[in-house]
Amino acid sequence: MNNTQNQVNDFLASNAWWMALALAVLILLVILLIVLSGRKRKKKQPVRQIEASKYYEALGGADNVISHSRTGSRIALVLKDYDAIDKEKIKEAGVDGFIKMSEKLVLVIKGDAEAVEQALFGSNEEDA
C-alpha cells in the first residue's frame, strides 16, 4: 500500500499546476454562467398596453377622480364616490394591488406606474 501511496503522491506533485489550472478554469466557467444567466433574467418585460378606459371604468368614470399623485409604484387617487369602485375591474385593468382608505385610494402598479399615470392624466405631476 505504501507503493500505491507513493505513486499517487508523485502523480499529484508532478501535475499540481495542471490540476490547479483546471480548477481555476472550472471556477471561472461557473462564475461566467452565473453572470450570463442573471443577465437573461433581467431582460425588459414587454410593455403592456395601458387602456385608460379600463381604469376609468373600474374607478367609476373619469369624472369620479378628483385628484391624483404618484410616488414610485403607487398612484394615490381622491375620488368623489368610493362606492363606484369595481375591485375586479381594477385588477383586470393591470393594477397589482390597491389600498382603499377613507380619504383616498392607492393603486400599486409594479414597473410602469408612471406610464399608467401618463395614460390616465396626461402628466406626471399632481393634479390637485
VOKEKOL-776033 format. One line per field, with one value per residue: x, y, z of N, C-alpha, C in turn. Coordinates in nm, 3 decimals, decimal comma. Atoms other than C-alpha are relative to their C-alpha. Layout:
BEGIN
n_c1	[X/...]
n_c2	[Y/...]
n_c3	[Z/...]
ca_c1	[X/...]
ca_c2	[Y/...]
ca_c3	[Z/...]
c_c1	[X/...]
c_c2	[Y/...]
c_c3	[Z/...]
***
This chain:
BEGIN
n_c1	[0,081/-0,093/-0,040/0,114/0,006/-0,111/0,034/0,101/-0,070/-0,083/0,090/0,050/-0,111/-0,042/0,110/0,069/0,029/0,106/0,125/0,037/0,047/0,131/0,094/0,022/0,084/0,132/0,060/0,033/0,116/0,119/0,029/0,049/0,136/0,087/0,017/0,079/0,138/0,060/0,032/0,116/0,119/0,023/0,051/0,121/0,126/0,069/0,083/0,140/0,086/0,076/0,129/0,053/0,144/0,019/-0,025/0,109/0,118/-0,017/0,002/0,130/0,003/-0,107/0,039/0,000/-0,134/-0,018/-0,142/-0,091/-0,143/-0,075/-0,126/-0,057/0,091/0,133/0,078/0,103/0,112/0,110/0,119/0,127/0,083/-0,082/0,085/0,004/-0,119/0,020/-0,128/-0,042/-0,042/-0,128/-0,103/-0,003/-0,061/-0,146/-0,047/-0,051/0,062/0,053/0,031/0,113/0,001/0,119/-0,014/-0,062/-0,022/-0,138/-0,020/-0,138/-0,023/-0,141/-0,073/0,036/0,095/-0,014/0,068/0,144/0,038/-0,005/0,114/0,125/0,011/-0,074/-0,114/-0,065/0,005/0,124/0,114/0,085]
n_c2	[-0,118/-0,111/-0,025/-0,068/-0,134/-0,075/-0,029/-0,106/-0,122/-0,041/-0,051/-0,130/-0,095/-0,035/-0,060/-0,096/-0,123/0,026/0,017/-0,133/-0,074/0,055/-0,044/-0,144/-0,014/0,047/-0,103/-0,112/0,038/-0,005/-0,142/-0,053/0,049/-0,069/-0,137/0,000/0,038/-0,117/-0,099/0,045/-0,024/-0,142/-0,061/-0,078/0,065/-0,077/-0,106/0,036/-0,104/-0,064/-0,049/-0,093/0,022/0,107/-0,058/-0,091/0,081/0,062/-0,105/-0,067/-0,107/-0,100/-0,113/0,042/-0,026/-0,142/-0,032/0,115/-0,023/0,125/0,016/0,130/0,092/-0,021/-0,117/-0,029/-0,069/-0,050/0,023/-0,055/0,109/0,120/0,117/0,026/0,079/0,142/0,061/0,098/-0,072/-0,065/0,102/0,032/-0,112/0,011/-0,042/0,114/-0,003/-0,131/-0,023/-0,093/-0,073/-0,085/-0,123/0,021/0,136/0,012/0,108/0,046/0,045/0,033/-0,018/-0,105/-0,094/-0,130/0,011/0,004/-0,137/-0,079/0,039/-0,041/-0,141/-0,080/-0,071/0,072/-0,085/0,009/-0,073/-0,028]
n_c3	[0,000/-0,005/0,137/0,065/-0,058/0,059/0,140/-0,002/-0,040/0,113/0,105/-0,044/-0,001/0,136/0,076/-0,086/0,074/0,097/-0,073/-0,051/0,116/0,037/-0,102/0,020/0,120/-0,038/-0,084/0,088/0,081/-0,086/-0,023/0,127/0,018/-0,095/0,048/0,123/-0,030/-0,065/0,103/0,075/-0,082/-0,016/0,122/-0,021/0,033/0,103/-0,054/0,016/0,056/-0,106/0,049/-0,100/-0,016/-0,099/-0,132/-0,033/-0,024/-0,132/-0,102/-0,002/0,100/-0,007/-0,083/-0,139/-0,053/-0,035/0,012/-0,002/-0,017/0,015/-0,072/0,036/0,067/-0,056/0,042/-0,099/0,061/-0,081/0,081/-0,048/-0,052/-0,015/0,022/0,144/0,035/0,030/-0,037/0,101/0,121/-0,029/0,020/0,143/0,071/-0,009/-0,131/-0,075/-0,131/-0,033/-0,140/-0,010/-0,126/-0,011/0,079/0,130/0,049/0,046/0,096/0,007/0,137/0,009/0,125/0,094/-0,060/0,068/0,129/-0,027/-0,035/0,123/0,083/-0,062/-0,034/0,096/-0,058/-0,110/-0,119/-0,076/0,056/-0,115]
ca_c1	[0,000/0,296/0,398/0,048/0,051/0,392/0,265/-0,037/0,184/0,426/0,138/-0,008/0,331/0,410/0,065/-0,026/-0,001/-0,223/-0,484/-0,479/-0,518/-0,809/-0,978/-0,932/-1,083/-1,375/-1,439/-1,425/-1,673/-1,916/-1,889/-1,940/-2,250/-2,395/-2,336/-2,481/-2,788/-2,850/-2,846/-3,103/-3,347/-3,307/-3,440/-3,710/-4,058/-4,274/-4,453/-4,814/-5,082/-5,241/-5,609/-5,722/-6,086/-6,049/-5,902/-6,171/-6,445/-6,305/-6,284/-6,643/-6,568/-6,318/-6,523/-6,516/-6,143/-6,090/-5,710/-5,410/-5,044/-4,776/-4,494/-4,281/-4,507/-4,814/-5,081/-5,295/-5,640/-5,900/-6,244/-6,593/-6,765/-6,566/-6,865/-6,834/-6,505/-6,514/-6,238/-6,234/-6,209/-5,923/-5,723/-5,819/-5,701/-5,348/-5,328/-5,114/-5,279/-5,474/-5,541/-5,877/-5,862/-6,127/-5,984/-5,805/-5,747/-5,388/-5,317/-4,999/-4,866/-4,535/-4,296/-4,499/-4,690/-4,551/-4,681/-5,024/-5,036/-4,937/-5,209/-5,477/-5,397/-5,160/-4,896/-4,656/-4,739/-5,003/-5,343/-5,484]
ca_c2	[0,000/0,224/0,189/0,296/0,591/0,698/0,673/0,894/1,145/1,151/1,199/1,485/1,650/1,635/1,751/2,003/2,305/2,146/2,049/2,398/2,550/2,317/2,405/2,778/2,743/2,548/2,817/3,090/2,899/2,865/3,237/3,322/3,102/3,267/3,616/3,531/3,362/3,671/3,892/3,681/3,721/4,096/4,148/4,408/4,272/4,370/4,697/4,620/4,814/5,063/5,119/5,427/5,337/5,017/5,212/5,479/5,217/5,044/5,376/5,479/5,708/5,981/6,246/6,040/6,119/6,447/6,442/6,213/6,187/5,928/5,811/5,534/5,244/5,391/5,625/5,785/5,896/6,114/6,014/6,163/5,828/5,538/5,304/5,330/5,133/4,789/4,585/4,310/4,556/4,737/4,414/4,334/4,680/4,595/4,708/4,473/4,578/4,858/5,009/5,170/5,435/5,674/5,971/5,811/5,500/5,390/5,182/4,973/4,926/4,745/4,862/5,115/5,339/5,646/5,522/5,449/5,796/5,948/5,750/5,842/6,202/6,318/6,448/6,325/6,598/6,612/6,730/6,884]
ca_c3	[0,000/0,061/-0,305/-0,427/-0,194/-0,326/-0,685/-0,603/-0,426/-0,722/-0,965/-0,760/-0,722/-1,093/-1,208/-0,936/-1,166/-1,430/-1,174/-1,020/-1,366/-1,449/-1,119/-1,184/-1,533/-1,390/-1,128/-1,394/-1,612/-1,322/-1,244/-1,612/-1,630/-1,320/-1,460/-1,801/-1,655/-1,442/-1,750/-1,928/-1,639/-1,631/-1,983/-2,000/-1,990/-2,284/-2,223/-2,155/-2,336/-2,100/-2,167/-1,978/-2,041/-1,834/-1,543/-1,561/-1,583/-1,273/-1,088/-1,162/-1,455/-1,534/-1,357/-1,035/-0,997/-0,813/-0,788/-0,811/-0,715/-0,787/-0,564/-0,711/-0,799/-0,629/-0,759/-0,489/-0,600/-0,433/-0,559/-0,535/-0,475/-0,336/-0,371/-0,751/-0,743/-0,907/-0,739/-1,000/-1,289/-1,114/-1,112/-1,472/-1,579/-1,463/-1,101/-0,890/-0,564/-0,408/-0,068/-0,002/0,267/0,391/0,202/-0,092/-0,299/-0,355/-0,667/-0,663/-1,015/-1,047/-1,315/-1,510/-1,269/-1,443/-1,780/-1,629/-1,476/-1,810/-1,992/-1,740/-1,661/-1,934/-1,694/-1,430/-1,182/-0,914/-1,032/-0,716]
c_c1	[0,086/0,044/-0,109/-0,010/0,112/-0,030/-0,101/0,065/0,089/-0,085/-0,051/0,109/0,038/-0,110/-0,078/-0,038/-0,113/-0,136/-0,049/-0,055/-0,139/-0,107/-0,033/-0,090/-0,143/-0,074/-0,040/-0,121/-0,129/-0,041/-0,059/-0,144/-0,098/-0,028/-0,089/-0,145/-0,073/-0,040/-0,124/-0,128/-0,035/-0,050/-0,129/-0,121/-0,069/-0,093/-0,146/-0,079/-0,086/-0,126/-0,064/-0,148/-0,029/0,021/-0,116/-0,129/0,005/-0,011/-0,132/-0,008/0,109/-0,037/-0,014/0,135/0,015/0,145/0,082/0,141/0,068/0,128/0,051/-0,099/-0,144/-0,063/-0,111/-0,108/-0,097/-0,122/-0,122/-0,080/0,082/-0,082/-0,007/0,117/-0,040/0,135/0,051/0,051/0,133/0,114/0,014/0,069/0,152/0,058/0,042/-0,060/-0,054/-0,036/-0,109/0,001/-0,124/0,010/0,065/0,010/0,141/0,010/0,148/0,020/0,149/0,054/-0,038/-0,105/0,006/-0,073/-0,152/-0,049/-0,003/-0,121/-0,132/-0,015/0,081/0,115/0,057/0,000/-0,136/-0,104/-0,094/-0,060]
c_c2	[0,126/0,040/0,076/0,143/0,088/0,037/0,114/0,132/0,053/0,060/0,139/0,106/0,043/0,070/0,106/0,127/-0,020/-0,015/0,133/0,085/-0,048/0,043/0,148/0,025/-0,042/0,105/0,120/-0,030/0,007/0,145/0,062/-0,045/0,070/0,142/0,004/-0,040/0,114/0,105/-0,040/0,029/0,147/0,068/0,073/-0,080/0,085/0,103/-0,037/0,120/0,056/0,058/0,084/-0,026/-0,109/0,053/0,090/-0,075/-0,063/0,102/0,076/0,118/0,104/0,116/-0,037/0,029/0,150/0,041/-0,127/0,046/-0,135/0,008/-0,139/-0,085/0,016/0,128/0,017/0,084/0,049/-0,007/0,068/-0,109/-0,128/-0,127/-0,037/-0,087/-0,146/-0,070/-0,098/0,068/0,073/-0,099/-0,036/0,109/-0,004/0,046/-0,124/-0,010/0,138/0,006/0,105/0,061/0,089/0,122/-0,019/-0,149/-0,004/-0,122/-0,035/-0,062/-0,022/0,031/0,119/0,096/0,136/-0,001/-0,003/0,140/0,089/-0,032/0,051/0,152/0,092/0,078/-0,086/0,082/-0,012/0,092/0,038/0,137]
c_c3	[0,000/-0,141/-0,076/0,049/-0,056/-0,145/-0,008/0,036/-0,112/-0,112/0,036/-0,003/-0,141/-0,079/0,080/-0,075/-0,099/0,069/0,056/-0,114/-0,043/0,100/-0,016/-0,121/0,031/0,084/-0,085/-0,087/0,082/0,026/-0,126/-0,025/0,093/-0,047/-0,123/0,026/0,070/-0,100/-0,078/0,078/0,010/-0,127/0,031/-0,041/-0,106/0,065/-0,024/-0,050/0,114/-0,061/0,109/0,024/0,103/0,142/0,042/0,030/0,140/0,113/0,005/-0,094/0,023/0,091/0,148/0,067/0,024/-0,018/0,008/0,033/-0,010/0,081/-0,031/-0,076/0,048/-0,055/0,102/-0,067/0,106/-0,091/0,061/0,071/0,005/-0,019/-0,148/-0,047/-0,025/0,020/-0,104/-0,126/0,022/-0,025/-0,147/-0,081/0,006/0,132/0,079/0,140/0,026/0,147/0,004/0,138/0,003/-0,090/-0,135/-0,032/-0,056/-0,091/-0,003/-0,137/-0,017/-0,140/-0,085/0,054/-0,068/-0,134/0,018/0,034/-0,125/-0,088/0,057/0,009/-0,091/0,055/0,111/0,128/0,066/-0,058/0,114/-0,003]
***
